[in-house]
Amino acid sequence: MTQAEALTILKTGANVFLTGEPGSGKTHTINAFVEWLRESGIEPSVTAATGIAATHVGGMTLHSWSGIGISESLSRADVDRIASKEHVARRIQKAKVLIIEEISMLSAATFEMADAVCREVRRIDKPFGGLTVILVGDFFQLPPVSRGGEVEFAYASKVWRDLNLLTCYLTEQYRQDDSEFLSVLSAIRSGNVEDLHYEELVARRKDPSELPQDAPKLFSHNADVDRINAAELAKLPGAPKKFRMNSKGKDSLVEGLKRGCLSPETLELKEGATVMFTKNSPQGKFVNGTLGTVSGWDVDGLPIVETRDGSRVTAEPMEWQLEEQGKVRASVSQVPLRLAYAMTVHKSQGMSMDAAIIDLSKAFEYGQGYVALSRVRRISGVFLLGLNARALEVHPEILEKDRDFRAAAEAARDAFAGMPATDVIDMQKKFVKALGGAWTEGKIARGKPGKPAAGLPGRLAETLSAARDAKTLSELAKKRALTVSTVVKHLEELAEIGRLTRADFAHLLPELSATDEIHEAFATSGVERLSPVFHALGGRYSFETIRLVRLARS
């Protein structure tokens, strides 16, 4: 199934299981669906099975969202207690579409506990209290974490069966274009690893002298990762520069973001350190997984990274946010880097890499080797330190279940292919209307005449509309129930995608004398960076005001 076919099905409001091989575009497809929902005025609840995955999608863990926390089982009294918590009840009552990422890492027990709380809060005896549910993941990748004993996959749950899920199995490949390597990965996935596949991997075992100096190393255990990163940094001369994470929001939510953020709370770097970007650049300068070397520091002491393609990028702090119902509940800010000498296979899930040094000699979990190898785009970028038998194994139960998923996806594809396009569009319109949204495809946006809505996420569309009507920056923030920093960030994003004119926000600028003073400070500093201007002006104007004037300059 193609991404376009899957997106068509998602838009009908069916409960869907979206799956596919690594690199098939699951994240891209679900992001397109989320953007479409927001354009239609529907705010989805985006969750994930793990903190790392939740950070990638800008959501929270299902455990936190549903209020179940780390519980392994819930009594009737436990369900009542959780459902009576005002913040949990309000969140679940307001929800319309629930998205759960990395479903392979969620146990059947946890899946059922979240379902029980949703039914109780919403007082509807249907799966998840009648919410539209979208499950995303690949069961060939890492399974649920076990605290001892066997753990059932989510699909073994009665709730999974009751959801009557349509399966969308993506079959296109966007990460690997190496047929030889794809053959190896397919053999691992199908449980048909033959001697020739094993020999191709063994041929990638290299002597230490042949290993690339700046490729990340993937290990199965945390202890190996911590040891190597610390040792490699210590080899470089001089004292490390330290960059500390800043945070806003409720402590429990911030802690979840910190655990999921791939950049550490205290980042230690030296010139010459091998690093990896941990977030996508809005301007396309780097992506999560881009490798480089710290080549120096800018005037504010921020690291300048020379990437593999020779580009030089200043790594400015970026935000990881937890959004709920279109509002930012918590955020952390850090330089989007981490030392890239080594990382665990678990933390690499979801990344794409040009090259990696992989040690699978201690692989202990089904799917661990498959996840590690499938991070890399071509077999020429794989450098093996070791390989044990478990590394090439996938869970035997998944092999059979995968055939069922593929057959179900074929049936769904055929069913929709046989429908008149008008019938499919009618289904999509009814779904949007049922959730209180507005059908926007092919229409003109509400607000100023002539401004197209298509392609604008709901949060940005709302900020743009409010900015046109607000008299001051603080009034805009109040209208959107967001921080001043967040609404300015929205305006910057709108400018980046070419959807903001000066007339949209000129009335929010400070008085003329202040604007001129800030303009002059930018001109004098010779750079468009905030810190030099803020300090040159003696802190008389907030960073947000300076950002707004900078936006007007551009």
N, C-alpha and C positions, 0 to 999 in steps of 0.2 A: 504494500500500500504506500502511496506517495504522501508527502506531507500535506499537499493540497486536499487529497481525498480525506485524510484524517481530520483536517481542520473543518471541512464541510460537515462531517459527522458530529464533531464537538459542538458546533454552532446550533445543532438541533435541540440541545438540552438533554440528550441521552446520558445516562451514566456510562462512562467510558474507561477502559483500561488501555492506556497508550504505552506501547512497548516497542522494542526494536533493538538491534545490535548497537554497541558503542559507536558513536559517530553517525548514526542514522538520522539525527535531527530531532530527537525527542524534546530537548530543551527549547530549540528554536520554535517548534510547533506549539508547545504549551505557552511560550511567551507571546506568540501571535494570537492565540486564543484569549489570553489575559488582556492583551491590548484591545482586542475586539470587544470584550465584555465592558471594559472601561469606557470605550468610545460610545457604547450603548447605554452608559449610565449605571452599569452593574458592577459593583466592587466585589471581586472574588476573595475568598479566604484562602490564602496560599500557605500551605504547611509542608513539612517534610518529616521523614522518619528520623533524621539525625540533625544535630546542630550545624555541621558543616554544610549539608545540603540546604538547610533552611537559610543559611547566610547567603548561599549562591542565588537563591530565588527571592530574597528580600522578605521572607516570611518568618514564621516561628515553627518550632517542632509541634507535631500533633499532640504530644504529651502536654506541652504548655498550653496550646490553644484550647484543648478540651478540659484542662484542669486535672488530668489524671496523674501528672507528674511521673515519678519513677515507680508507681505502684505496679505490682506483678499480678494482682487480682483485686477485684472490688466486690464487697458485699452490697446488699441492697441499701444498707445504711450509708455505706461509702458513696454510692451513687447519689443518694438524697443530699448528703453533705456537700458534695462537689456542685451539684445542680443548684444548691441554695446560695452559692457564692455569687454576689451581684455582678462582678466583672465578668465571670465565666458565663453566667446566664445571659447577660446583655450581648456578649460577643456571639454566642450561638444563636440567640433569637434573631439578631440582625443578619446573620449569614444567609447567603443565597446559593452560592456555588462553593463547594469545598474541594480544593485541589491538594492531593497528598503526593509529594515527590519521594523518590527512592523507596517505593513500596516494597521492594525486595527485602529491605532491611527492617521491615516492620513485622512483628510476630502476629499470629492470629489472635493471641490473647489481648495484645495492646489494641489491635483493630477493633475487637469486640467491646473493649472497655470504652473506647471513644464513642462507639455507636450507642452504647447504653446511656451515656451521659447526654448525648444529643437527643435521643428519644425522650428522656425524662424532662429535659429543659423545654423542648418544643411541644411536648404532649401530643406527639403524633407517632403512632406505632408502625412506622416504616423505617427502613434502613437510614440511619443518621437523621432521623426525624423528618424525612422527606426532602432533605437537601439534594441538589444535583451534585453527584460525586464523580470526580475525575482522579483516577489513580495512574501514576506515571512511574515507570521503572523497568528494569530488566532482571529477571530472576536468575540469570546466569552470572550476574555480578555478586557482590558481597551479600551474604545472607544475614538474618537477624543475629544480633549479638546474644550469645547464650551465657547465662550465669551458672551453667551446670545443667547437663541433661539436654535432650533434644528439644528444639523449638520448632513449632509448626509455622510454615509460611502463611501469609495473610490469605492466600487463595483457598486454604483449607477451612476457612471460617464459614459458618452458615450465613453470616452477613454478606460475604462476597457473593454467594449464590443468590441471595435474596435481592441483591442490587440489580440483577439482570443486566450485567455489563455488556456493552458492545466492545469488542476488542479491535483496536487499531494497531496493526503490526507494521511498523515502518521498515521498508526493505531497501531503500536507497542508501548509499554510503558516501559521506562527505568528509571523513577524516583520512582514511587510507585510500591511496590510489595505486598501491603496489600489489599486483595480482598474486605474486609469490607469497607475500606476507598475509594477504587476505585468505589464501588457501590454508595457511597454518592456523590462523585465528578461527576460521570456519571449522577446521578439524577438531580444535579444542572444544568449541561450542557444541558440536554434534557428538562429542565423545568418541570420535574416530581418529585419534592421533596414531599415525603409522610411523614406521621407522624413518621414512623420508622427511616427515614433518619434524620429528625429534632431531634428526641430523641437521636440518636447516637451522634449528635453534642452537644446537651444540656448536655449530660453526660460528656462532656469534659470541662464543666464549673467548675472551681476549686476555692477554697478559696485561699486568698493570701498566707497562710502558706504552701499550697501544690504546689506552683509554683516553677519551677526550677530557681535557682539563676542566671544562666548564659545563659539562652535562650533569643534570641532577641524578642522584642515586636513590633508587627506590628499594626499601627494605620492608620486611614483614613485621618487624618489632621496633617499638619506640626507642628502646635503649640504644640500638645501633645508630639510629638517626641522630639522637642528641649527642652521642659521643663523636660522631664524624663532624657534625656542624661546628661543635665547639673546638675540636682539634684543628680543623682547617682554618677557622678564623684566627686562632691563636698563632698560626704560622706567619701571618701577615704582620709587618712592622707597625709600631705605634699603638696608641690607646684607641679603643673603639669609640665611635660616636653613638650616643644612645637617643632613641626616638620613642617617646612614651605615648601610649594611646590615651585619647580623651574620650569622654563618654557623657551622654545625656539620657535621662529617663529613669524609670523605676529600676532599682538594683537587680531584681530577679531577671528582668528582661535584658538588661545590659550584660549580666553574666552569661546569659545564653548566647548573645552576640559575640562576646569575647571568646567563648569556647568554640564557636563555629568559624570565627575569622581565621583565615590562614596566615595573616600577619600577626606576629606575637604581640603581647601587651607591651613588652619592652623589646624593641628591635635594636640589636647591636650590629653596627657595620664598620668596616674599614675600607679605605681605598684599595681596590684590587679584589674585593670580595665578589664571589659569584652569587648572583641573586636571581630571583624569579618574581615577576609581577603577580599579584594575587587578585587582581580585579581588572575588568575591561575598561579601557579608556573611552570616555564619551566621544573624544575626537579621533578615535581609531589609531592612536599612537602605539598602543600595546594591548594585549589581551591577557586574561588569566592563564598563566603558563609561559609567557614570553620570558626568555632567558637573556641575561646580560651580565656586565661587570661594572661595579662602581668605579667610575673613572675620576671622580672628584666631587666637589661640593659647590653649590651656587652661593650667591652673596648672603643668602639667609641660612646657609649651612645645610641645605637639603641635598640629598644624594643626586648626582648626575650619573645616569646609567647608559652605558654604551651597549646597545642590543646587538644580536647576532648579525643583523643586516647592516651594521655600521651607524645606525641612527643614534643620536644622543638625546636622551629624554630626562628632564628634571622630574624626579618622583615627588610630586606634591601630595600632601595628605588628602585622602579621600574618605568618604563616609560609607559605612555599612548601616543600613537602616532596617528597622522592623516596622512594617506598615500594617495597619489594621483598619479596615473600612475607610481606606484612602487617607488615613492620618498616620503620621510618624509617631510611634509610641516610645521608641528608644533608638539611639544611634551611637556608634563608636566611630572615631576618626583616627586614622593611622596612615603612615606612609605605606603605600600598597606593595610592599616588598617582603620577602623572607629569604633567609639564606638558602641557597639551592644546591648545597653540596649533597644533602640527603633529605628524604621525606618518607613517610610510611605510604604503603600502597593504599591504605584506607583514605588518607588525605588527598591522594592523587585522583580519586574517582571524580569524573566530570571534566578532567583537564585534557588538553591536547599538547603533545610535546614533539619537537623535532628529533630529539635524541634523549636517551636515558640509559644510565648504568643501573642494571637491575640485578639484585641478589635474591634469588628464589630458593636458595639452599635450605632456608628454614620456613618455607611456606607451610602453613598449618591449617588453612581454611579453604574450603571449596571456593573456586572462583578467584582466588587471590592472584594466581599467575595470569589468568585471563584478563583481569582488570589491569594489572601492571603492563602487560604486553600491548594491550589495546589502547593505551595512552599514546603510543608512539605512531607516527604517521607512516613510516617506511621501515622495512626490516634492516636497512642500512643504518638506521638510527638506534638499533637495539644493541646494547653491549652487556652481555651476561657475565656475572661473577660466579653464579652457581645456580643449580636447577635440581630440585628433588621431584619425586614421583607425584606428590600431592599438587605441585604447582600446575600441572597440566590436567588436573581433574576438575570437572564441574559436578554439581550435586546430581546424583543419578536420578533422583525424583523429578528434577527439572527437565531432563531430557525427554521424558514421556509427556510431561505437562506442556512442553513447548509445542509439541505436535497439535495438541488441542487448541492452543492459542492461535497458531497459524491457520488452522481450519476455521476457527471462529472469525478470524479477520477476513478470510476469503469470503465467507458467507455474508459478512457485513458489507464488504466492498461490492459484491455482486448485487445485493439488495438495493443499495443506493444507486449503483450504476443503472439499474433498471427503472428507477423512478424518474418521472418528468421533473425537469429543473424547477418548474413552478411549484410543484408539491414540496420539494426540499426547502425552497425559500419560504413557503407558507409555514412549514414546521419551525424554521428559524425565527420568523416573525412572532409566532405564537409563544415561543420560548422567551424571547425578549420581553414581550408584553406581560406574560405571566409573572415575571420577576420585577415588574415595575420599571423596565428600561424603555428606551426610545429607539426605534429602528432608524439607523443613521446611514446605512450603506447607500451611496449614490445621492445622498441628500446634502443640503447646505446646513452648516452648523447653526445652532441657536446663538444669538448674540449679534455681533456686527454683521451687516449684510456683506455677502461676497467672501466670507471667510470659510473655507472648506473644513469640515470636521474630520473627514477620512484621514486616518493615520495619526491622529492626536490622541494619546492616552487620556483617559477621563480626568486624572488629577491635574494634568497640564491644561486641559481645556477649561476646567473649573477655575484654575488660577488665572488664566488669560482673561476669562470673562469678568472675574472679580477685579482684576487689575484695571480694567478699562473703566470700572465704575467707582473704585475706591479713590479717596482724596489724598491719603497718605499711605506710606509703607506699613505703618503700624495698623492702620485700618484694614488694609489688605490682609495682613496676617490674622487679624481678629475675624474678618469675614470667612476666612478659610479654616479657622480654628487650628492654625499651624504656627510654628515659630517664624520670626522675621527671616532668619537664615534659610529656612526651608522654602519660603515663597520666592526669595531672591534666587535660590538654586533652580526653582522651576522656571523662572524667567530666563536664566542662563541656558537651561536646556532647550527652551523654546527658541532662543537665538541660535543655538548650535544647529538646530534642524531647520532653520530658515522660516520659522513661523511667528517671529516677533518683529514688529516695526517700532521705531522710536516713538511714534504716536501712541502706541499701546501703553507706554509707561512713563512718558516724559513728565506728566503731571505729578508723578511720585518722587521726582528728583528733589533734593533739598533746594532752598532758596538760591537765587542766582550767584550771590557772593560766595556761598559755600561750595557750589558746584565749580565755580571758576578756580577757587583755591585748591580743590582736589585735582582738577584738570592740570593746574600748574605743577602740583607735586608729582604727578605722573610724568609730565614732560621733563621735569628736572631730574628725576630718578633714571629716566631713559629705559625703564622696563615697565611691564604691565603687572608686576607682582604687588601683592597687597602689603606685606610686612614693611618694606621700605617706605611706602607712602604713609601708612598708619603711624610709624615712628616719626617720620619727617613732619607730620602734622601735630605731633605731640599728643596723640590719642584723643584729639578733640571730636573726631567723627568715628562712628562705629564702623567695623569691618563691613557690615551689610550696606551702609550708606556708600562707602568707598566702592564696593562691588557694583552697586547700582550705577554710579557715575562711570565706572570702567565699562559697564555694559553700554552706556550711552555713547562712550567714545568709540566703541567698535561698530 
